[in-house]
Amino acid sequence: MTVFDDGNGAALYAGGDFITAGGVQTNYIAKWDGAQWSAIGGGMNDVVHQLIVFDDGSGTALYAGGRFTRAGDVEASFIARWDGTQWSALDSGTNGPVLAMAVFDDGSGPALHAGGFFNTAGGEPVVRTAQYGP
């Protein structure tokens, strides 16, 4: 779970191994606005393990990692970005599930780091971790 403001005010976002929330079809990711649950852009086609908010320089967005290969109507291999209105893929994603994400600044600017059961990210060889950003 994490808190994200999609332009309509801060709300709680939850990801996991569920397809409904509060009786609403949500497909593994849902938004709680304090009164009701709602779906997020069609949801995912499999489990969401991690959610994090990050600004990659193009604006603050919600990032999801998990076992999914689709986010809404977009092919997204295990990692995707929600800008408040639509899903997008991060490069070509990873070749296996993303289980954890964190934002870290090593001195060259904040970057999104992902960890999980994969050995390629964005088509490049990696060892279970990947960095998105500077």
A tleap script that builds the chain and sets N, CA, C and O, in Angstrom:
source leaprc.protein.ff14SB
mol = sequence {
  NMET THR VAL PHE ASP ASP GLY ASN GLY ALA
  ALA LEU TYR ALA GLY GLY ASP PHE ILE THR
  ALA GLY GLY VAL GLN THR ASN TYR ILE ALA
  LYS TRP ASP GLY ALA GLN TRP SER ALA ILE
  GLY GLY GLY MET ASN ASP VAL VAL HIE GLN
  LEU ILE VAL PHE ASP ASP GLY SER GLY THR
  ALA LEU TYR ALA GLY GLY ARG PHE THR ARG
  ALA GLY ASP VAL GLU ALA SER PHE ILE ALA
  ARG TRP ASP GLY THR GLN TRP SER ALA LEU
  ASP SER GLY THR ASN GLY PRO VAL LEU ALA
  MET ALA VAL PHE ASP ASP GLY SER GLY PRO
  ALA LEU HIE ALA GLY GLY PHE PHE ASN THR
  ALA GLY GLY GLU PRO VAL VAL ARG THR ALA
  GLN TYR GLY CPRO
}
set mol.1.N position { 0.831 -1.183 0.000 }
set mol.1.CA position { 0.000 0.000 0.000 }
set mol.1.C position { 0.877 1.247 0.000 }
set mol.1.O position { 1.991 1.248 0.522 }
set mol.2.N position { 0.341 2.310 -0.600 }
set mol.2.CA position { 0.995 3.604 -0.553 }
set mol.2.C position { -0.048 4.687 -0.791 }
set mol.2.O position { -1.161 4.412 -1.240 }
set mol.3.N position { 0.331 5.914 -0.485 }
set mol.3.CA position { -0.544 7.054 -0.716 }
set mol.3.C position { -0.046 7.787 -1.960 }
set mol.3.O position { 1.152 8.028 -2.111 }
set mol.4.N position { -0.976 8.138 -2.851 }
set mol.4.CA position { -0.638 8.815 -4.104 }
set mol.4.C position { -1.747 9.808 -4.429 }
set mol.4.O position { -2.929 9.517 -4.250 }
set mol.5.N position { -1.350 10.986 -4.911 }
set mol.5.CA position { -2.313 11.992 -5.366 }
set mol.5.C position { -2.335 11.971 -6.883 }
set mol.5.O position { -1.373 12.394 -7.524 }
set mol.6.N position { -3.415 11.487 -7.458 }
set mol.6.CA position { -3.544 11.372 -8.916 }
set mol.6.C position { -4.099 12.645 -9.550 }
set mol.6.O position { -4.486 12.649 -10.718 }
set mol.7.N position { -4.136 13.724 -8.769 }
set mol.7.CA position { -4.699 14.981 -9.249 }
set mol.7.C position { -6.072 15.261 -8.673 }
set mol.7.O position { -6.606 16.361 -8.814 }
set mol.8.N position { -6.639 14.256 -8.022 }
set mol.8.CA position { -7.954 14.391 -7.396 }
set mol.8.C position { -7.865 14.338 -5.881 }
set mol.8.O position { -8.872 14.122 -5.207 }
set mol.9.N position { -6.676 14.534 -5.344 }
set mol.9.CA position { -6.456 14.445 -3.902 }
set mol.9.C position { -5.791 13.141 -3.535 }
set mol.9.O position { -5.867 12.154 -4.267 }
set mol.10.N position { -5.137 13.153 -2.388 }
set mol.10.CA position { -4.434 11.959 -1.920 }
set mol.10.C position { -5.422 10.830 -1.646 }
set mol.10.O position { -6.522 11.051 -1.140 }
set mol.11.N position { -5.002 9.619 -1.992 }
set mol.11.CA position { -5.805 8.425 -1.759 }
set mol.11.C position { -4.870 7.269 -1.438 }
set mol.11.O position { -3.678 7.317 -1.742 }
set mol.12.N position { -5.416 6.243 -0.828 }
set mol.12.CA position { -4.662 5.044 -0.509 }
set mol.12.C position { -4.781 4.061 -1.669 }
set mol.12.O position { -5.885 3.748 -2.116 }
set mol.13.N position { -3.650 3.581 -2.147 }
set mol.13.CA position { -3.623 2.586 -3.215 }
set mol.13.C position { -3.131 1.267 -2.633 }
set mol.13.O position { -2.160 1.234 -1.878 }
set mol.14.N position { -3.803 0.194 -2.986 }
set mol.14.CA position { -3.446 -1.131 -2.491 }
set mol.14.C position { -3.276 -2.081 -3.661 }
set mol.14.O position { -4.071 -2.080 -4.600 }
set mol.15.N position { -2.241 -2.882 -3.593 }
set mol.15.CA position { -2.006 -3.921 -4.587 }
set mol.15.C position { -1.912 -5.249 -3.872 }
set mol.15.O position { -1.600 -5.292 -2.682 }
set mol.16.N position { -2.178 -6.344 -4.584 }
set mol.16.CA position { -2.083 -7.655 -3.962 }
set mol.16.C position { -2.681 -8.747 -4.815 }
set mol.16.O position { -2.786 -8.627 -6.035 }
set mol.17.N position { -3.070 -9.813 -4.144 }
set mol.17.CA position { -3.626 -10.984 -4.806 }
set mol.17.C position { -5.142 -10.993 -4.595 }
set mol.17.O position { -5.676 -11.853 -3.894 }
set mol.18.N position { -5.831 -10.018 -5.213 }
set mol.18.CA position { -7.280 -9.893 -5.102 }
set mol.18.C position { -7.837 -9.345 -6.413 }
set mol.18.O position { -7.132 -8.652 -7.146 }
set mol.19.N position { -9.074 -9.649 -6.703 }
set mol.19.CA position { -9.685 -9.125 -7.932 }
set mol.19.C position { -10.852 -8.183 -7.645 }
set mol.19.O position { -11.324 -7.486 -8.543 }
set mol.20.N position { -11.322 -8.162 -6.385 }
set mol.20.CA position { -12.355 -7.211 -6.000 }
set mol.20.C position { -11.957 -6.530 -4.694 }
set mol.20.O position { -11.221 -7.088 -3.880 }
set mol.21.N position { -12.458 -5.315 -4.518 }
set mol.21.CA position { -12.289 -4.567 -3.266 }
set mol.21.C position { -13.612 -3.875 -2.971 }
set mol.21.O position { -14.093 -3.082 -3.781 }
set mol.22.N position { -14.194 -4.164 -1.835 }
set mol.22.CA position { -15.477 -3.564 -1.483 }
set mol.22.C position { -16.572 -3.850 -2.486 }
set mol.22.O position { -17.468 -3.028 -2.678 }
set mol.23.N position { -16.513 -5.018 -3.136 }
set mol.23.CA position { -17.516 -5.397 -4.115 }
set mol.23.C position { -17.272 -4.852 -5.517 }
set mol.23.O position { -18.069 -5.104 -6.421 }
set mol.24.N position { -16.183 -4.108 -5.714 }
set mol.24.CA position { -15.843 -3.519 -7.019 }
set mol.24.C position { -14.753 -4.357 -7.691 }
set mol.24.O position { -13.760 -4.703 -7.051 }
set mol.25.N position { -14.927 -4.684 -8.964 }
set mol.25.CA position { -13.899 -5.407 -9.722 }
set mol.25.C position { -12.688 -4.491 -9.884 }
set mol.25.O position { -12.790 -3.442 -10.521 }
set mol.26.N position { -11.543 -4.874 -9.316 }
set mol.26.CA position { -10.355 -4.016 -9.336 }
set mol.26.C position { -9.131 -4.662 -9.979 }
set mol.26.O position { -8.222 -3.946 -10.400 }
set mol.27.N position { -9.078 -5.968 -10.068 }
set mol.27.CA position { -7.994 -6.688 -10.729 }
set mol.27.C position { -6.616 -6.364 -10.168 }
set mol.27.O position { -5.767 -5.792 -10.852 }
set mol.28.N position { -6.412 -6.743 -8.907 }
set mol.28.CA position { -5.111 -6.736 -8.245 }
set mol.28.C position { -4.606 -5.377 -7.775 }
set mol.28.O position { -3.568 -5.319 -7.116 }
set mol.29.N position { -5.291 -4.290 -8.083 }
set mol.29.CA position { -4.894 -2.970 -7.593 }
set mol.29.C position { -6.146 -2.114 -7.433 }
set mol.29.O position { -7.022 -2.114 -8.297 }
set mol.30.N position { -6.223 -1.380 -6.312 }
set mol.30.CA position { -7.424 -0.599 -6.034 }
set mol.30.C position { -7.064 0.710 -5.343 }
set mol.30.O position { -5.989 0.860 -4.763 }
set mol.31.N position { -7.997 1.649 -5.426 }
set mol.31.CA position { -7.841 2.975 -4.824 }
set mol.31.C position { -8.936 3.174 -3.780 }
set mol.31.O position { -10.112 2.936 -4.053 }
set mol.32.N position { -8.543 3.613 -2.581 }
set mol.32.CA position { -9.492 3.940 -1.515 }
set mol.32.C position { -9.429 5.441 -1.301 }
set mol.32.O position { -8.377 5.970 -0.940 }
set mol.33.N position { -10.541 6.138 -1.517 }
set mol.33.CA position { -10.570 7.602 -1.391 }
set mol.33.C position { -11.065 8.072 -0.036 }
set mol.33.O position { -11.288 9.266 0.166 }
set mol.34.N position { -11.238 7.142 0.893 }
set mol.34.CA position { -11.748 7.473 2.213 }
set mol.34.C position { -13.204 7.101 2.373 }
set mol.34.O position { -13.722 7.048 3.488 }
set mol.35.N position { -13.868 6.843 1.255 }
set mol.35.CA position { -15.282 6.483 1.294 }
set mol.35.C position { -15.597 5.212 0.516 }
set mol.35.O position { -16.487 4.450 0.893 }
set mol.36.N position { -14.855 4.985 -0.585 }
set mol.36.CA position { -15.147 3.820 -1.420 }
set mol.36.C position { -13.911 3.372 -2.189 }
set mol.36.O position { -12.974 4.140 -2.406 }
set mol.37.N position { -13.941 2.097 -2.595 }
set mol.37.CA position { -12.896 1.525 -3.430 }
set mol.37.C position { -13.232 1.763 -4.897 }
set mol.37.O position { -14.404 1.806 -5.272 }
set mol.38.N position { -12.202 1.916 -5.725 }
set mol.38.CA position { -12.406 2.015 -7.165 }
set mol.38.C position { -11.264 1.321 -7.900 }
set mol.38.O position { -10.183 1.110 -7.350 }
set mol.39.N position { -11.530 0.972 -9.153 }
set mol.39.CA position { -10.538 0.333 -10.010 }
set mol.39.C position { -9.575 1.372 -10.564 }
set mol.39.O position { -9.905 2.555 -10.655 }
set mol.40.N position { -8.389 0.923 -10.930 }
set mol.40.CA position { -7.354 1.798 -11.476 }
set mol.40.C position { -7.044 1.378 -12.907 }
set mol.40.O position { -6.343 0.390 -13.127 }
set mol.41.N position { -7.554 2.110 -13.866 }
set mol.41.CA position { -7.233 1.891 -15.270 }
set mol.41.C position { -7.341 0.471 -15.762 }
set mol.41.O position { -6.547 0.055 -16.606 }
set mol.42.N position { -8.296 -0.288 -15.266 }
set mol.42.CA position { -8.477 -1.666 -15.712 }
set mol.42.C position { -7.698 -2.674 -14.900 }
set mol.42.O position { -7.891 -3.878 -15.070 }
set mol.43.N position { -6.814 -2.213 -14.011 }
set mol.43.CA position { -6.045 -3.120 -13.164 }
set mol.43.C position { -4.989 -3.905 -13.914 }
set mol.43.O position { -4.573 -3.523 -15.008 }
set mol.44.N position { -4.564 -4.990 -13.323 }
set mol.44.CA position { -3.494 -5.837 -13.869 }
set mol.44.C position { -4.051 -7.223 -14.195 }
set mol.44.O position { -5.191 -7.547 -13.860 }
set mol.45.N position { -3.221 -8.033 -14.854 }
set mol.45.CA position { -3.654 -9.396 -15.161 }
set mol.45.C position { -3.059 -10.422 -14.193 }
set mol.45.O position { -3.235 -11.626 -14.384 }
set mol.46.N position { -2.358 -9.956 -13.157 }
set mol.46.CA position { -1.829 -10.858 -12.122 }
set mol.46.C position { -1.436 -10.014 -10.907 }
set mol.46.O position { -1.626 -8.798 -10.894 }
set mol.47.N position { -0.905 -10.656 -9.922 }
set mol.47.CA position { -0.628 -10.073 -8.608 }
set mol.47.C position { 0.309 -8.858 -8.656 }
set mol.47.O position { 1.281 -8.829 -9.410 }
set mol.48.N position { -0.014 -7.857 -7.827 }
set mol.48.CA position { 0.843 -6.690 -7.596 }
set mol.48.C position { 1.518 -6.898 -6.245 }
set mol.48.O position { 0.841 -7.036 -5.226 }
set mol.49.N position { 2.860 -6.921 -6.233 }
set mol.49.CA position { 3.614 -7.128 -4.999 }
set mol.49.C position { 4.026 -5.827 -4.327 }
set mol.49.O position { 4.129 -5.778 -3.102 }
set mol.50.N position { 4.263 -4.779 -5.097 }
set mol.50.CA position { 4.838 -3.556 -4.533 }
set mol.50.C position { 4.279 -2.328 -5.234 }
set mol.50.O position { 4.078 -2.333 -6.448 }
set mol.51.N position { 4.028 -1.270 -4.458 }
set mol.51.CA position { 3.628 0.032 -4.986 }
set mol.51.C position { 4.544 1.085 -4.384 }
set mol.51.O position { 4.907 1.003 -3.211 }
set mol.52.N position { 4.918 2.079 -5.191 }
set mol.52.CA position { 5.761 3.159 -4.704 }
set mol.52.C position { 5.485 4.407 -5.537 }
set mol.52.O position { 5.133 4.305 -6.712 }
set mol.53.N position { 5.643 5.568 -4.939 }
set mol.53.CA position { 5.478 6.837 -5.639 }
set mol.53.C position { 6.865 7.384 -5.945 }
set mol.53.O position { 7.746 7.389 -5.086 }
set mol.54.N position { 7.049 7.850 -7.194 }
set mol.54.CA position { 8.361 8.326 -7.638 }
set mol.54.C position { 8.168 9.356 -8.739 }
set mol.54.O position { 7.270 9.228 -9.571 }
set mol.55.N position { 9.023 10.383 -8.738 }
set mol.55.CA position { 9.043 11.384 -9.813 }
set mol.55.C position { 10.281 11.147 -10.647 }
set mol.55.O position { 11.397 11.397 -10.192 }
set mol.56.N position { 10.093 10.667 -11.865 }
set mol.56.CA position { 11.213 10.371 -12.766 }
set mol.56.C position { 11.647 11.589 -13.578 }
set mol.56.O position { 12.444 11.467 -14.509 }
set mol.57.N position { 11.125 12.756 -13.227 }
set mol.57.CA position { 11.435 13.983 -13.955 }
set mol.57.C position { 10.291 14.421 -14.847 }
set mol.57.O position { 10.255 15.562 -15.308 }
set mol.58.N position { 9.357 13.513 -15.089 }
set mol.58.CA position { 8.208 13.860 -15.926 }
set mol.58.C position { 6.945 14.024 -15.084 }
set mol.58.O position { 5.847 14.160 -15.624 }
set mol.59.N position { 7.101 14.010 -13.766 }
set mol.59.CA position { 5.969 14.158 -12.856 }
set mol.59.C position { 5.859 12.973 -11.929 }
set mol.59.O position { 6.300 11.867 -12.240 }
set mol.60.N position { 5.265 13.226 -10.795 }
set mol.60.CA position { 5.073 12.171 -9.808 }
set mol.60.C position { 4.083 11.147 -10.338 }
set mol.60.O position { 3.051 11.496 -10.911 }
set mol.61.N position { 4.413 9.880 -10.138 }
set mol.61.CA position { 3.567 8.791 -10.620 }
set mol.61.C position { 3.613 7.637 -9.626 }
set mol.61.O position { 4.487 7.567 -8.761 }
set mol.62.N position { 2.661 6.748 -9.773 }
set mol.62.CA position { 2.594 5.532 -8.977 }
set mol.62.C position { 3.210 4.401 -9.797 }
set mol.62.O position { 2.836 4.189 -10.951 }
set mol.63.N position { 4.137 3.690 -9.207 }
set mol.63.CA position { 4.786 2.563 -9.871 }
set mol.63.C position { 4.348 1.274 -9.196 }
set mol.63.O position { 4.269 1.195 -7.970 }
set mol.64.N position { 4.066 0.268 -10.010 }
set mol.64.CA position { 3.638 -1.030 -9.511 }
set mol.64.C position { 4.603 -2.093 -10.008 }
set mol.64.O position { 5.045 -2.059 -11.157 }
set mol.65.N position { 4.923 -3.028 -9.142 }
set mol.65.CA position { 5.749 -4.175 -9.513 }
set mol.65.C position { 5.046 -5.435 -9.068 }
set mol.65.O position { 4.347 -5.436 -8.055 }
set mol.66.N position { 5.226 -6.514 -9.820 }
set mol.66.CA position { 4.577 -7.762 -9.440 }
set mol.66.C position { 4.776 -8.858 -10.452 }
set mol.66.O position { 5.808 -8.927 -11.121 }
set mol.67.N position { 3.758 -9.739 -10.565 }
set mol.67.CA position { 3.806 -10.877 -11.487 }
set mol.67.C position { 3.018 -10.624 -12.756 }
set mol.67.O position { 2.843 -11.544 -13.555 }
set mol.68.N position { 2.542 -9.422 -12.969 }
set mol.68.CA position { 1.676 -9.107 -14.099 }
set mol.68.C position { 2.480 -8.871 -15.382 }
set mol.68.O position { 3.667 -8.546 -15.344 }
set mol.69.N position { 1.799 -9.043 -16.510 }
set mol.69.CA position { 2.393 -8.738 -17.814 }
set mol.69.C position { 1.560 -7.719 -18.583 }
set mol.69.O position { 1.919 -7.323 -19.692 }
set mol.70.N position { 0.445 -7.296 -17.987 }
set mol.70.CA position { -0.409 -6.249 -18.550 }
set mol.70.C position { -0.851 -5.323 -17.428 }
set mol.70.O position { -1.184 -5.761 -16.327 }
set mol.71.N position { -0.845 -4.035 -17.735 }
set mol.71.CA position { -1.373 -3.010 -16.837 }
set mol.71.C position { -2.439 -2.273 -17.643 }
set mol.71.O position { -2.116 -1.544 -18.580 }
set mol.72.N position { -3.701 -2.459 -17.283 }
set mol.72.CA position { -4.773 -1.922 -18.110 }
set mol.72.C position { -4.717 -2.564 -19.478 }
set mol.72.O position { -4.737 -3.790 -19.592 }
set mol.73.N position { -4.646 -1.745 -20.522 }
set mol.73.CA position { -4.558 -2.254 -21.897 }
set mol.73.C position { -3.132 -2.268 -22.435 }
set mol.73.O position { -2.924 -2.459 -23.634 }
set mol.74.N position { -2.150 -2.066 -21.562 }
set mol.74.CA position { -0.753 -1.922 -21.969 }
set mol.74.C position { 0.052 -3.164 -21.587 }
set mol.74.O position { -0.065 -3.665 -20.468 }
set mol.75.N position { 0.871 -3.660 -22.522 }
set mol.75.CA position { 1.813 -4.720 -22.168 }
set mol.75.C position { 2.873 -4.103 -21.273 }
set mol.75.O position { 3.513 -3.116 -21.636 }
set mol.76.N position { 3.050 -4.696 -20.101 }
set mol.76.CA position { 3.996 -4.186 -19.118 }
set mol.76.C position { 4.575 -5.382 -18.370 }
set mol.76.O position { 3.899 -5.981 -17.534 }
set mol.77.N position { 5.791 -5.718 -18.661 }
set mol.77.CA position { 6.414 -6.908 -18.101 }
set mol.77.C position { 6.884 -6.687 -16.670 }
set mol.77.O position { 8.025 -6.295 -16.423 }
set mol.78.N position { 5.984 -6.947 -15.742 }
set mol.78.CA position { 6.264 -7.018 -14.310 }
set mol.78.C position { 6.476 -5.678 -13.608 }
set mol.78.O position { 6.637 -5.654 -12.388 }
set mol.79.N position { 6.482 -4.560 -14.342 }
set mol.79.CA position { 6.624 -3.239 -13.736 }
set mol.79.C position { 5.910 -2.224 -14.628 }
set mol.79.O position { 6.013 -2.282 -15.853 }
set mol.80.N position { 5.177 -1.283 -13.996 }
set mol.80.CA position { 4.398 -0.321 -14.777 }
set mol.80.C position { 4.266 0.995 -14.012 }
set mol.80.O position { 4.503 1.063 -12.806 }
set mol.81.N position { 3.880 2.041 -14.751 }
set mol.81.CA position { 3.755 3.400 -14.210 }
set mol.81.C position { 2.330 3.907 -14.441 }
set mol.81.O position { 1.810 3.826 -15.554 }
set mol.82.N position { 1.699 4.432 -13.381 }
set mol.82.CA position { 0.362 5.032 -13.450 }
set mol.82.C position { 0.517 6.523 -13.207 }
set mol.82.O position { 0.970 6.926 -12.136 }
set mol.83.N position { 0.148 7.354 -14.184 }
set mol.83.CA position { 0.317 8.803 -14.045 }
set mol.83.C position { -0.931 9.495 -13.508 }
set mol.83.O position { -0.980 10.723 -13.439 }
set mol.84.N position { -1.919 8.726 -13.137 }
set mol.84.CA position { -3.179 9.269 -12.646 }
set mol.84.C position { -4.306 9.122 -13.649 }
set mol.84.O position { -5.481 9.229 -13.299 }
set mol.85.N position { -3.936 8.872 -14.923 }
set mol.85.CA position { -4.958 8.678 -15.957 }
set mol.85.C position { -4.714 7.446 -16.823 }
set mol.85.O position { -5.660 6.879 -17.370 }
set mol.86.N position { -3.450 7.024 -16.954 }
set mol.86.CA position { -3.170 5.867 -17.802 }
set mol.86.C position { -1.922 5.118 -17.348 }
set mol.86.O position { -1.037 5.678 -16.701 }
set mol.87.N position { -1.876 3.838 -17.705 }
set mol.87.CA position { -0.719 2.985 -17.437 }
set mol.87.C position { 0.287 3.096 -18.572 }
set mol.87.O position { -0.092 3.309 -19.724 }
set mol.88.N position { 1.548 2.954 -18.255 }
set mol.88.CA position { 2.593 2.838 -19.261 }
set mol.88.C position { 3.636 1.842 -18.769 }
set mol.88.O position { 3.799 1.639 -17.566 }
set mol.89.N position { 4.333 1.229 -19.706 }
set mol.89.CA position { 5.393 0.274 -19.385 }
set mol.89.C position { 6.683 1.021 -19.100 }
set mol.89.O position { 6.868 2.139 -19.580 }
set mol.90.N position { 7.570 0.427 -18.333 }
set mol.90.CA position { 8.915 0.956 -18.124 }
set mol.90.C position { 9.845 0.200 -19.061 }
set mol.90.O position { 10.152 -0.969 -18.829 }
set mol.91.N position { 10.285 0.859 -20.104 }
set mol.91.CA position { 11.112 0.200 -21.120 }
set mol.91.C position { 10.454 -1.124 -21.505 }
set mol.91.O position { 9.248 -1.175 -21.749 }
set mol.92.N position { 11.244 -2.191 -21.557 }
set mol.92.CA position { 10.682 -3.510 -21.844 }
set mol.92.C position { 10.445 -4.291 -20.560 }
set mol.92.O position { 10.201 -5.497 -20.600 }
set mol.93.N position { 10.516 -3.605 -19.417 }
set mol.93.CA position { 10.264 -4.245 -18.136 }
set mol.93.C position { 11.369 -5.200 -17.742 }
set mol.93.O position { 12.532 -5.010 -18.100 }
set mol.94.N position { 10.996 -6.225 -17.004 }
set mol.94.CA position { 11.944 -7.255 -16.572 }
set mol.94.C position { 11.475 -8.600 -17.109 }
set mol.94.O position { 10.373 -8.708 -17.648 }
set mol.95.N position { 12.309 -9.622 -16.963 }
set mol.95.CA position { 11.915 -10.938 -17.459 }
set mol.95.C position { 11.432 -11.856 -16.333 }
set mol.95.O position { 11.387 -13.076 -16.489 }
set mol.96.N position { 11.075 -11.255 -15.204 }
set mol.96.CA position { 10.526 -12.013 -14.087 }
set mol.96.C position { 9.898 -11.067 -13.082 }
set mol.96.O position { 10.026 -9.850 -13.212 }
set mol.97.N position { 9.222 -11.610 -12.082 }
set mol.97.CA position { 8.481 -10.791 -11.127 }
set mol.97.C position { 9.335 -9.772 -10.375 }
set mol.97.O position { 10.472 -10.046 -9.989 }
set mol.98.N position { 8.751 -8.588 -10.181 }
set mol.98.CA position { 9.328 -7.541 -9.340 }
set mol.98.C position { 8.671 -7.675 -7.971 }
set mol.98.O position { 7.447 -7.632 -7.854 }
set mol.99.N position { 9.491 -7.837 -6.940 }
set mol.99.CA position { 8.972 -8.067 -5.596 }
set mol.99.C position { 9.129 -6.876 -4.671 }
set mol.99.O position { 8.389 -6.753 -3.695 }
set mol.100.N position { 10.085 -5.989 -4.961 }
set mol.100.CA position { 10.341 -4.849 -4.074 }
set mol.100.C position { 10.836 -3.668 -4.894 }
set mol.100.O position { 11.471 -3.842 -5.934 }
set mol.101.N position { 10.536 -2.448 -4.408 }
set mol.101.CA position { 11.024 -1.227 -5.042 }
set mol.101.C position { 11.353 -0.204 -3.958 }
set mol.101.O position { 10.738 -0.185 -2.892 }
set mol.102.N position { 12.341 0.647 -4.255 }
set mol.102.CA position { 12.715 1.739 -3.353 }
set mol.102.C position { 13.280 2.874 -4.190 }
set mol.102.O position { 13.807 2.657 -5.281 }
set mol.103.N position { 13.162 4.087 -3.665 }
set mol.103.CA position { 13.772 5.252 -4.296 }
set mol.103.C position { 15.041 5.562 -3.513 }
set mol.103.O position { 15.011 5.655 -2.286 }
set mol.104.N position { 16.161 5.721 -4.226 }
set mol.104.CA position { 17.444 5.994 -3.586 }
set mol.104.C position { 18.227 6.978 -4.439 }
set mol.104.O position { 18.240 6.882 -5.666 }
set mol.105.N position { 18.884 7.930 -3.772 }
set mol.105.CA position { 19.740 8.917 -4.439 }
set mol.105.C position { 21.183 8.616 -4.066 }
set mol.105.O position { 21.579 8.796 -2.915 }
set mol.106.N position { 21.969 8.159 -5.035 }
set mol.106.CA position { 23.372 7.839 -4.784 }
set mol.106.C position { 24.288 9.034 -5.020 }
set mol.106.O position { 25.509 8.891 -5.084 }
set mol.107.N position { 23.689 10.209 -5.148 }
set mol.107.CA position { 24.445 11.429 -5.400 }
set mol.107.C position { 24.247 11.947 -6.813 }
set mol.107.O position { 24.589 13.092 -7.108 }
set mol.108.N position { 23.701 11.119 -7.684 }
set mol.108.CA position { 23.467 11.542 -9.066 }
set mol.108.C position { 21.987 11.844 -9.321 }
set mol.108.O position { 21.581 12.070 -10.461 }
set mol.109.N position { 21.201 11.845 -8.267 }
set mol.109.CA position { 19.767 12.114 -8.380 }
set mol.109.C position { 18.968 10.890 -7.993 }
set mol.109.O position { 19.461 9.765 -8.071 }
set mol.110.N position { 17.733 11.110 -7.576 }
set mol.110.CA position { 16.900 9.978 -7.164 }
set mol.110.C position { 16.636 9.022 -8.322 }
set mol.110.O position { 16.436 9.439 -9.463 }
set mol.111.N position { 16.639 7.751 -8.005 }
set mol.111.CA position { 16.362 6.715 -8.998 }
set mol.111.C position { 15.468 5.661 -8.364 }
set mol.111.O position { 15.510 5.435 -7.155 }
set mol.112.N position { 14.673 5.031 -9.186 }
set mol.112.CA position { 13.829 3.936 -8.751 }
set mol.112.C position { 14.628 2.645 -8.881 }
set mol.112.O position { 15.197 2.357 -9.934 }
set mol.113.N position { 14.661 1.884 -7.813 }
set mol.113.CA position { 15.360 0.597 -7.808 }
set mol.113.C position { 14.326 -0.503 -7.617 }
set mol.113.O position { 13.413 -0.373 -6.801 }
set mol.114.N position { 14.472 -1.575 -8.368 }
set mol.114.CA position { 13.553 -2.707 -8.290 }
set mol.114.C position { 14.350 -3.976 -8.022 }
set mol.114.O position { 15.468 -4.138 -8.510 }
set mol.115.N position { 13.770 -4.854 -7.256 }
set mol.115.CA position { 14.390 -6.140 -6.978 }
set mol.115.C position { 13.381 -7.250 -7.159 }
set mol.115.O position { 12.182 -7.050 -6.970 }
set mol.116.N position { 13.870 -8.422 -7.528 }
set mol.116.CA position { 12.964 -9.551 -7.707 }
set mol.116.C position { 13.628 -10.719 -8.381 }
set mol.116.O position { 14.853 -10.843 -8.374 }
set mol.117.N position { 12.808 -11.587 -8.973 }
set mol.117.CA position { 13.282 -12.792 -9.637 }
set mol.117.C position { 13.440 -12.537 -11.130 }
set mol.117.O position { 12.658 -13.047 -11.933 }
set mol.118.N position { 14.447 -11.751 -11.507 }
set mol.118.CA position { 14.699 -11.450 -12.915 }
set mol.118.C position { 16.195 -11.302 -13.151 }
set mol.118.O position { 16.961 -11.024 -12.228 }
set mol.119.N position { 16.601 -11.493 -14.419 }
set mol.119.CA position { 18.009 -11.307 -14.770 }
set mol.119.C position { 18.192 -10.412 -15.997 }
set mol.119.O position { 19.304 -10.271 -16.507 }
set mol.120.N position { 17.101 -9.808 -16.466 }
set mol.120.CA position { 17.193 -8.730 -17.446 }
set mol.120.C position { 16.183 -7.653 -17.070 }
set mol.120.O position { 15.100 -7.942 -16.561 }
set mol.121.N position { 16.565 -6.404 -17.334 }
set mol.121.CA position { 15.683 -5.254 -17.113 }
set mol.121.C position { 15.942 -4.274 -18.244 }
set mol.121.O position { 17.083 -3.879 -18.481 }
set mol.122.N position { 14.887 -3.883 -18.940 }
set mol.122.CA position { 15.065 -3.007 -20.092 }
set mol.122.C position { 15.929 -3.646 -21.167 }
set mol.122.O position { 16.569 -2.946 -21.951 }
set mol.123.N position { 15.948 -4.981 -21.206 }
set mol.123.CA position { 16.733 -5.716 -22.188 }
set mol.123.C position { 18.202 -5.877 -21.825 }
set mol.123.O position { 18.961 -6.500 -22.567 }
set mol.124.N position { 18.606 -5.324 -20.697 }
set mol.124.CA position { 20.006 -5.404 -20.256 }
set mol.124.C position { 20.161 -6.469 -19.173 }
set mol.124.O position { 19.261 -6.665 -18.356 }
set mol.125.N position { 21.320 -7.167 -19.167 }
set mol.125.CA position { 21.530 -8.155 -18.114 }
set mol.125.C position { 21.710 -7.487 -16.746 }
set mol.125.O position { 22.419 -6.489 -16.619 }
set mol.126.N position { 21.067 -8.044 -15.746 }
set mol.126.CA position { 21.171 -7.581 -14.357 }
set mol.126.C position { 21.161 -8.814 -13.446 }
set mol.126.O position { 20.908 -9.932 -13.896 }
set mol.127.N position { 21.435 -8.591 -12.181 }
set mol.127.CA position { 21.394 -9.696 -11.214 }
set mol.127.C position { 20.360 -9.355 -10.145 }
set mol.127.O position { 20.696 -8.864 -9.067 }
set mol.128.N position { 19.101 -9.623 -10.464 }
set mol.128.CA position { 17.958 -9.494 -9.555 }
set mol.128.C position { 17.671 -8.083 -9.056 }
set mol.128.O position { 16.775 -7.902 -8.232 }
set mol.129.N position { 18.402 -7.083 -9.529 }
set mol.129.CA position { 18.103 -5.689 -9.192 }
set mol.129.C position { 18.247 -4.834 -10.438 }
set mol.129.O position { 19.025 -5.154 -11.337 }
set mol.130.N position { 17.496 -3.752 -10.485 }
set mol.130.CA position { 17.564 -2.831 -11.634 }
set mol.130.C position { 17.353 -1.418 -11.130 }
set mol.130.O position { 16.685 -1.189 -10.121 }
set mol.131.N position { 17.936 -0.475 -11.855 }
set mol.131.CA position { 17.776 0.949 -11.542 }
set mol.131.C position { 17.116 1.649 -12.719 }
set mol.131.O position { 17.521 1.481 -13.870 }
set mol.132.N position { 16.083 2.443 -12.407 }
set mol.132.CA position { 15.408 3.261 -13.404 }
set mol.132.C position { 15.630 4.718 -13.012 }
set mol.132.O position { 15.171 5.153 -11.956 }
set mol.133.N position { 16.310 5.449 -13.829 }
set mol.133.CA position { 16.626 6.843 -13.527 }
set mol.133.C position { 18.083 7.126 -13.800 }
set mol.133.O position { 18.765 6.363 -14.484 }
set mol.134.N position { 18.557 8.243 -13.251 }
set mol.134.CA position { 19.934 8.675 -13.592 }
set mol.134.C position { 20.998 7.654 -13.257 }
set mol.134.O position { 22.182 7.896 -13.492 }
savepdb mol mol.pdb
quit
